[in-house]
Amino acid sequence: MTARTPSAPAIALRRDEARPAGATRVVRGPQRERHEPDYLVLISVVTLAVIGLLMIYSSGGVATAVRTGGDPFGAVATQLGWSVLGLVGMTVLMRTDYRYLRLASVPLYLITVVLLLLVLLPPMGPIEPVEKYGSTRWLQLGPLPTIHPAEFAKLAMVIYLAHWLARQGLGVRSLIHGLVPFLLISGLCVGLVALEPDLGTTGVLALTALTLVFVAGARLWHLALLLPLGVFGVIGYVSIHAYQMLRWTAYLDPWADPLGAGFQTVQGLLSLGLGGILGVGLGQSAQPGALTLPNAHNDFIFALIGQELGLVGGLLVIALFLLLAYRGVLIALAAPDTFGALLATGITAWLAVQGLINIGVVLNLMPITGITLPFVSDGGSSLVVSFAAVGILLSISRETLSRGTWNDADPDRGRGYGRPHLPRPGRPSLPVRAGRRP
């Protein structure tokens, strides 16, 4: 009897080559070609998180706690718990196909907008806005821990913009069908965060969105139209809020009022100066008679790093952020489709811009903004969302291509905007050896 010749399948199927006699043949569905994630990205963010835990542990007055019989781990225990949760989330997202985020892009965006609105509304039952440092940025949802909706807005906006821009294709070059919808999508998140008020996060969101639309192919003269709008918006924003005006005057000359408006900036600069090359050592900044550094565990944690770990520690943190940005750009360039490329670009731009702003504030290169240093500063919402973003970036890195450009043969090109969908693979599936996982 002549054996039948099987026809070439449209997709690759995996089979178990060696199986016991009589066992049922295992046939699995279509599998994408994947490889190991970018371990340099993983190493950089984990190292930053470890440095952050050490600094938060140190900023909690370790030497004082040990001397007085207190708990030296009290200040870092909560952050350690958030770190574990963030690492779990990053691992799950790293092993998940990032294309499924297209299905969740609209719901995530709408949920985030609702949370940003709840921050601005009066308390409603178990939902209560929380005010700190003269700004209402946090939300208490019943017995759950306090969250910072603006942190979730960064990731939700990047995912939705990446999906929308990928569907638009060359339509992003249109003024009516490209720039105007982009302003509506990004402006909603940016505007709600600005009303809290939170100028630092507003700037991060705006710069991330502009980076995305620029990479997607928007016309430069369209973006140039936004420049005067941004300048007048910042001037008006600072003029309305008195504390923002104090921050700008302190930025221009912090030594004019070193015990008042310029106190935090001056203390940060002095901390960096006292650190020298190698620093004063872990925990030594909390010794009696040491400098008082406000928010040493949060937005001014880089000053604490400079004081205790010196110039070497500060340069190490900067180098880790540069490594993260560099590898993120490479992942975006080698992504298998437009959505992945834009998603990697948005995540990289967001983390790099936020890190740059935070370090620039400590060095008095820009006014105080109150934003955290990603992976390093104390804060559960920021840490978990940042780890989730890196998990998505690592998922994209598992499918990067070694040749070609990221938008070749892209199924998104030429399509109009529609509901979220999972696109077809941007390249033909490759046969996989039997009994071997891709």
N, C-alpha and C positions, 0 to 999 in steps of 0.2 A: 504494500500500500504506500502510495506516494505521500510524503509528509507535506502538509500545507505550509506555504510560506507566508508568515504574518506580514501584513502591510505596515509601513512605517507609521508609528503613532504621531499624533499631532503634538503631544506633550510627553515628557519623560516620565516613566513610572518606575518606582522603586520596588524591587522584589527581594525576598529572602532567598539567596542562592542555595544555602545548605539548610534543609529542614527535614525533620524525621519523616519516614515513609508514612503515607496516609494523612499527614498533617494538612490542614487547610492552607492554601497558598495565600500569602499576605500581599495585597496590592494596595499601595498608598496613592494618594492624590498627587497633583502636580507640585513639584518642589522647586523653589528658586535656588539659584546657585549662590551660596554664601561662603564667607570665609571668616577668619577671626576678626574681632573688633579692633579698633585702633587703641592699642594698649598705652600709647603715650598720652592720649586724652585721659584715659582711666587713671594712670599714675599721677598726672598733674592735679586732677580734682581731688583725689584721695589724699595726696600730700597737703594740699591747701586745707582740706578739712581737718587733718591731723594737727597742722599748725594752729588752726583756729581753736581746736579743743585745748591745746596747750596754753594759748593766750587767755582764753576764758577762764581756765583753771588758775592761771597766774593772776588775772585781774580780780579774782574773787578774794584776794587777800590771803593767799596760801600761808605765807610766813606768819601772819597774825593769827590765823586759825590754828596752826600747829602750836604756836606759843601759848595760846589761851585755852587749848583743849577743844576747839570747835571742829566743825566738819569741813575739811579742806576740799571735799568733793561736792559740796552742796551747790556751788555755782555752776558746775559743769555737768551735773547729772542729767538735767533736762535736755541740754544741747546734745549730749551723748545719745539720748533716746531718739531725738529727732534725726540724728546722723544715721542711726541704724535703720529707721523708717525710710529715710531718703535713699540709702544704699539698696534696700529691698526694692523700692520703686524703680530705681535705676536699673537693677538687674532684670526685673520683669519687662520693662520697656525695651531694654537692649535685646532681649530674646523675642520681641514681638515685631511683626512686620509694620514698619512705620506708615505704610499706605493706609492701614485701617484708621489712622487719625483723620483721614479725609471724611470718613463717615461721621466722626465725632466733632468735626471742626465747627459746624454751626451750633449744635447744642452747647458745646463748651463756651463758645463766644457769648451766646445768649445768657447762660447761667452766670458768667463773669460779669456781664453788664448789670444783671439783677443784683448781684452782690455789691457792686459799686454803687448802685442806687440806694440800697439798704443802708449803706454807710452814711448817706446824706439825709436820710429820712429820720423822723422821731422814732423812739423805741416802740416796737410792736410785739408785745408778749415776751417770749423768750429771746427775741432778736433785738439786740441792743448795741448801738454804736458806742465805741470806746474812744475817749479823747485823751491824748497824751501829747505833751510838749506843744500845746496850743493848736493841735491839728487833730481832726477826727479821721483816722485812717484805719482803725481796727474794728472788728465786728465780733461780738459775743453771740454765739448761736447755742443758747441753752447751756447744757452741762459741758459742751465741747470746749476745747482750748480756744483762746482768742486767735483769730486768723487775720491776715492782712490781705484783703481782696486784690489790692494793686499788684501784689506779687503774682497771683494767679492770672491777672490780666496780661502780664508780659507774655506768658506762654500761650494763652488762649488767642491773643491777637496775632502772634507769630504764626501759629498753626492755621488760623483762618485766612490770614493774608497770603500765606504760601499757597494754600489751596486756591484761593480766588485768583491770584496772579498767574498761577499755572494754567488755570482754565481760560483766562483772558488771552494769553499768548501775545501776539502783536497788538491786540486791542488796547494794551496798556499805554501805547503811544498816542492814543486819542485823548483829546482834552475832555470831551463829554463822557465817553464810555470808559476812560481810563483814570484820569486824574480826579474827576469829581467823585466817582464811587469810592476811590481810594481814600479821599479825604473824609467821606462819610463813615467808612469802616474804621479807619484809624482814629479819626477825630472824636468818635463817640467815647472810646476808652480814654484817650488823652484828655478830653474835656472833663469827664467825670473825675478823673484823678486830680486834675488841676483844681477842681472845686473843693477838694477835701480840706485845706490845700496841701499839695505835695509837689513842690517844684522839681525836686530831684528825680522822682519817679516819672513825672511828666516829661522831663528831658530825655530820660532813657527810652521811654515808649516812642517819643517823636523821632529820635535819632535812629532807633531800630527800624521803625516803619519806613523812614526815608531811605535807609540802606537797602531794604528789601525792594522797594519800588524802583530804585536806581539800578540794582542788579537785574531786575526783571525786564529792563529795557525802556524805562520812561524817558521822554525827551528832556534834555537838560534845561531847555528854556521853560518847560513846565515847572520843573523843580526850582528854577530861579525865581518864579513868581511867588513861591512860598517863603522866600528869604525875608522880604520886608514884613510879611504877615507874622513870621516868627519873632522878628526883632520888636515890632510894636506890641506883640502879645506879651513878651517878657517884660518890657518896660511898663505896660499897664498892670501886669500881674504884681510886680514889685511895688508899684505905686499904691495899689489898693491895700496890700498887706503890710502893716507897719513893721512886723518882725522880719519880713524879708528885706525891707529897706535897711534895717539895722545890720543884717548879715552882709549886705553889699558894702556898707560903709566900713564894717569891720574887716572885710576882705581888702579894701583899698588901703587901710592903715590900722591894723589890729593893735599896734602899740599906742595908739591915741587913747584907747580905753582898755588897758590890759586887765583890769579887774571887773569890767562890765561886758560890753558887746564883744570885745576881742579876747575875752578870757580863754575860751576853748581853743581858738586858733593859736594864741600865744603858748598855752600849755602844751599843745601838740608839737609846735616847733621846738620848744625847749626839751621835750621828751626825745625827739629825734637827735637833737644836739648832744644830750647827755649820753646817748647810747654809744657814740663813737663808732669804731670799726667793728668791734666784737660784742658790744652791748654790756649791760651791767649784770646780766644773768637772769635766769627764770625766777620769778617771784620776788626779785630784789626791788622792783618798782613799788611794791606794797609795803616796804619797810617804813617805820615811823620817821617822819620828817621828809618823806619823798614828795615829789610833785603830785598835785591833785590833777588828774587827767579825767575830765568829764567824758562819759560814754566810752570808756576805755574798752569795754567788752563789745561795743556795737560799731557805730559809724567811725570811731576814731581808733579802731583796733590796730590799724597800720602804724600809728604813732607808738603804741605799746610794743609792737614788734620791733620798731626801730630802737626803742629804748632798751629792751631786754635782750634782743638778738643782734642789735647794731646794724651797721650798713650791710653786712653780709646777709643777715636775715631779711632785710628789706629788699635787697637785690634778688634774693631767692624767690620771694613772693612775686615780684615783677616778672622774673624769668618764667615762672610757672604759668602766669597769665599770658605771656607772649607765646609760650609753647602751645597752650590751649587754643589761642587765636590762630596760630599758624596751622596747626593740624586741622582745625575747624574749616579753614579756607581750603585746604587740600581735599578734605572730605566733600565739601560743596562742589569743587571743580570736577571731582571724579564720581559724583552721584549718578545713579542709573537713569534718573528722570528729572524733569524740571521741578516737580513738587519736592523731591528729596533735596535738590540743590538749593532751592529757596528756603526750605525748612532749616537746613544746615547753616545757611547764610544768616538767617534771622536769629537763631540760637547763638551762633558765634558772635554776631554783632552785639546782641543784648548783653551777654556776659562780659565781653571785652570792654564795651562802652561803660557799663556800670562799674567795673573794676577800675578803669581809667579815671572816672569821675571821683570815686571814693578816695583814691590815692592822691589825685590832684587837689582835693579839698584839704587833706592833711598837710600837704606841702604848700598850702595857701596859693595854689595856682588858679583857684576858682572859689566862689563863695560856698559857705556851708550849705549842704543840701539835705543831709539827714538820711542818705541811702546807705545800705549795707555793702560790705565787701563780700562778694559771692563766695560761699563755702567757708569763709573765715569768721565773719561777724556772728554774734549771737542773734538768734531769731529762727523759730521753727518754720514759718511759712516760707521765708527766703531760702532756707537750706533744702527743704523738701522739694520745692519747685525747681530749684537749680539742679538738683540731682536728677529729677525727672527729665529736665531738658537735656542733660548730658546723656541719659539713657536713650533718648530719641536720636541724638547725634551718633551714639555708638551703633544703634540699629542701622542707620544709614551707612555707617562706615563698613558694616559687614557685607555690603553689596556694591562697594565702589568698583569702578572699572579702571583698568590700567592703561586704557587707550581711548581715543575719541574724546568727544566733548559731552557734557552732561545733557544737552538738549537735542542730541541726534535721535532721529526716529522717535520722537516723543508723541505719544497719543494725545496729549493735551493740546498740541498746537493746532490751531484752526477751529477749535471748539468755542462755542459761546458759553456763557455762564449758565450753570444749571445746578441741580441738587448735587450734594456730595456723592462721589462714587469711587469705586476702586478701579483704577486704570488697568488696561492690559499691560503685560510686561513690555518694557521698552526694547527688549532683545529676545531672540528665540531661546527657548529653554534648551539646555544642554543635557545630553544623556548622562545619567549617573550610574556608576558601577553598582552592580547588584550587591546588596548586603552592606553598603557603605553609606553612612549619613552624609549629606552635603554639607 
